[in-house]
């Protein structure tokens, strides 16, 4: 039983678990935003402006503030068509 460490104050362990949960939530939200963005762009990729440009394209990353922390959507390729 040499590998067992006694934890008298579990606050550090709780803090580390909370941070792990927050990071997991951030990654899930970031992935969901990216997928939603790509589906939207694909769904409306056929729409064009009067000059023939695509009506909807990716813009620089957006940062959303959530109770789990700030989440930034990953940048996307504005020329992606699939």
C-alpha positions in Angstrom: 0.0 0.0 0.0 2.9 2.3 -0.6 1.1 4.1 -3.5 -1.8 5.3 -1.4 -1.6 8.9 -0.5 -3.8 10.3 2.3 -5.7 13.4 1.4 -6.7 15.4 4.5 -8.1 18.4 2.6 -9.9 17.4 -0.6 -10.1 21.0 -1.8 -7.1 20.6 -4.2 -8.6 17.3 -5.7 -12.0 19.0 -6.1 -10.3 22.0 -7.7 -8.5 19.8 -10.2 -11.6 17.8 -11.0 -13.6 21.0 -11.5 -10.9 22.3 -13.9 -10.9 19.0 -15.8 -14.8 19.2 -16.1 -14.6 22.8 -17.2 -12.0 22.0 -19.9 -14.1 19.1 -21.1 -17.2 21.3 -21.3 -15.2 23.9 -23.2 -14.0 21.4 -25.8 -17.5 20.0 -26.2 -19.0 23.4 -26.8 -16.2 24.4 -29.2 -16.8 21.2 -31.2 -20.5 21.8 -31.3 -20.0 25.3 -32.5 -17.6 24.2 -35.2 -20.0 21.5 -36.5 -22.9 23.8 -36.5 -20.9 26.4 -38.4 -19.8 23.9 -41.0 -23.4 22.5 -41.4 -24.7 26.0 -41.9 -22.1 26.9 -44.5 -22.7 23.7 -46.3 -26.5 24.1 -46.3 -26.3 27.6 -47.7 -23.2 27.3 -49.9 -25.4 27.6 -53.1 -26.5 31.2 -52.2 -24.6 34.0 -53.9 -24.5 37.8 -53.7 -25.3 39.9 -56.8 -21.6 39.9 -57.8 -21.4 36.1 -57.6 -19.5 35.8 -54.3 -20.7 33.3 -51.7 -23.3 34.9 -49.5 -22.1 33.1 -46.3 -18.4 32.7 -45.5 -16.3 32.2 -42.4 -15.2 35.2 -40.4 -12.4 35.3 -37.8 -12.9 33.2 -34.7 -15.7 34.1 -32.3 -15.3 34.0 -28.6 -18.3 33.0 -26.5 -18.4 33.5 -22.7 -20.1 30.5 -21.0 -20.3 29.6 -17.3 -17.6 26.9 -18.0 -15.3 29.7 -19.3 -14.6 31.3 -22.6 -14.9 29.2 -25.8 -13.5 30.2 -29.2 -14.7 28.5 -32.3 -11.8 27.2 -34.4 -11.0 29.2 -37.5 -12.5 27.7 -40.6 -11.4 27.8 -44.3 -13.6 30.4 -46.0 -13.2 28.6 -49.3 -14.3 25.2 -47.9 -17.1 23.8 -50.1 -17.6 20.4 -48.6 
